[in-house]
Amino acid sequence: LASDLARFTPATMIEPERLRAALATIRRDGWVMSEGELDHSTYSIAIPIYDSTSEVAAAMAITGKTELLPPEKRGHVLDLLREAGAQITRLVGAHAVSMPKS
């Protein structure tokens, strides 16, 4: 956050304080959903994959056209991603970190 960030759409977060607040929420919740931040017609849902020290080692995300997955169905997709993320976390030898439900 040391330099100016590019705004791709009106929804792109470029304000440092807003970004810091969003990052704190993401750390607390263990997932993130965004819509229209890079392209006005796309959404993204992402979850972390943890290593054996419970540190984030990777991320798994789904990105798609907003009209293909309406907002009311995204919670279900988040639940599926979280299940898969927990399984992958266990496969890499870590214990799944407890994350709040969506």
PyMOL commands that set and color helices and strands:
alter all, ss='L'
color gray80, all
select helices_A, chain A and resi 16-29+66-68+71-91
alter helices_A, ss='H'
color red, helices_A
select strands_A, chain A and resi 32-35+42-50+56-65
alter strands_A, ss='S'
color yellow, strands_A
deselect
rebuild
show_as cartoon
